[in-house]
């Protein structure tokens, strides 16, 4: 009995996303993409209607994967912010994540150039990170400081290939934030007492 063809072509989009990740960019020609996924260019266009639809579906799949990987529920409640940041740093700088990082940077470049879809992708990623970090950091200012520092460390990691300076910086930042938190708590207790 022949296997029934699915109309959503999930496996094919998985393959397309894999090709984009391996290349670190969405800027593959349809010929390159077709070759990478083992299908003809004509069939890619037939199944998806064109390049924009393929990119849209691949970005949506990437968003869903990142959402699952960095979901607040994937970390236990009550652990230290430094533990969470170290786990996030390990996931981000894992050698297998390099293509994803490069693809996210490519989407950031597209956002800078005015792509509404890439801007939407970037905003959603920022929102997810803020949602996660607010569970472990005292306020939005601390979250913004950590997020901006993390993003800078990722850029330095992509350039140098060395994750350790970023890890050390994030650990120092966590220590400073914890010191500030304790100091604010002591000041509040002193005012009350």
N, C-alpha and C positions, 0 to 999 in steps of 0.2 A: 504494500500500500504506500503510495507516495505521501511524503510529508507535506502538510498543508502550508502554503506560503503565508507568512504573517504580513499584515499591511503596515505595521509600524516600523518595520525594518530595524529593530533595536540592535540586532547583532551587527548590522552594517554600520550603524552610527557608532557603536562601540569601536569598531575597526577604524572608522574615520577619526574618532577622538584619539585612538592609539597612535595613528599616523601623525596627527597634529602634535601630540605630546612628544613623540620620538624626534620630530623636526623642531620642536620648541616654538612653532608659529602656526598661525592659520593661513599664512601666505604660501600655501602649496597650490600649484596649478591643478586644475581638474584632472589633467593627464597624470601628474605626479600622485595625486590622491588616489585616482583609480588604480594606478599601478601598485601603490602601497597596500591597498585593501583587496586587490585581486579581482577587480571587476572592471568592466569597460566604462569609459567616460560617458558613453551614451546611456548606459543603464543607471549610472549615478544620477544623471539629469532626469531620466525617466522616473526613478523612484522618489526623488526629492524635489524636482522642479527647478533645480539650479543651485548654484554655489551658496547664495545667502541662506537658503533653507538648510543646507548641510551645516554651515557654520552655526546657525541658530540652534539646531538640535544638538550639535556637539557642545556648544557653550552651556546649554541647559543641562546636559549630562554632566559636564564638568562642575557646574554649580551644585548639582545634587551630590556629587561625590565629595566635594569640599565641605558642603554643609554637614554631611554625615561624619566626616573626619574631624571636624572642629566643633561639633555640637557640644553644648554645655553638658548634656547627659553622658558624654563619653568620658567625663572626669568625675571622680567622687566629690561629693560635697564636703566642705570643711578642710580641704587640703590647702597648703600654702600656695600663694600666687607664684612663688619661685618654682615650685614643683610643676605647676601647670605650664609656666613659660619654658622651663627646660624640656618638658614633654613636647610642647609645640615646636620648639627649636629643633629637637631631634627629628620630629616628623618632617619639618620643612627642609632640613639640611641633609636628610637621608639621600644618598646618591641616586636612588630610584626616583626621587622627587624632582630632580633637576629639570627634566622636560616639562613637568607641570609648572615649575617656577618660571621657566622661560616662556611658556605659553601664557601665563598670567601677566608677565611683563609685556608680551606682545599685545595682549588685550588692553593693558594700561596705556601703551603707545597709541592704540586705536582710540582710546577714550580721550587722550590728550589732543588727538587730531579731530575730535568732534563726533565720533561714532556714538549715536544714542544707545545702541545695544551694549557696546563696551562700557559706556558710562553706567548703565544699569547694572552690569555685571560687577563693576568696581564698587558701586554703592551697596549692593547686596553683600559683597564680601566684607566691606567695612562694617555694615550693620551686624553681621554674624559675629565678627571679632569683638565688637563692642558688647554685644549680648553675652558672649562667653566671658570676657574679661571683667565685666561688672559683677560677676559672681565671686570674683576673687580679689578685686581691688576696691579701695574704699569709695571712689567717686569717679565721675566722668573725666575730670582733669587728669587723674592718675592713669585712667584707661587711655586717654589721648596721648599722654607722654610715653606710655609703654608701646602703644601701637605705632607711633611715629618712629620710635627707637627700633622697634622690631623690623619695620619696613626698611629702614636705613641699613640695619645689620644684614638683612637679606640681600640687598643690593651689593654690599661689600662682599658678602659670601659668594655671590654669583661672579663677581670680578676676580676674587682671589682664589676661590675654591677652598678656603680655610674657614671652617665654622667656629673655631675656638675664640677668636677675638669677639665675635658677636655673642657667644655664650657668656664670656667674662663680663661684657658690657651689660647684658641683661641681668646677670646675677648682681652686679654692683647697683644697678637701678632698683632691683627688688630690695636690696639691703637699705638703700636710701629711702624708699617708699615705706618700708617697715619702721625705720627710725622715725620718720615724720609721723606715721600713724601713732606710734607709742608716745611721742612727744605731745601730740594733740590730745591724746587720751589723758596723759598726766596733767596737762594744763587744765583740761575740763574738770578733772577730779579735784585739782587744787582750788579752782574757783568755787566748786560746790562745797568743799570742806572748809 
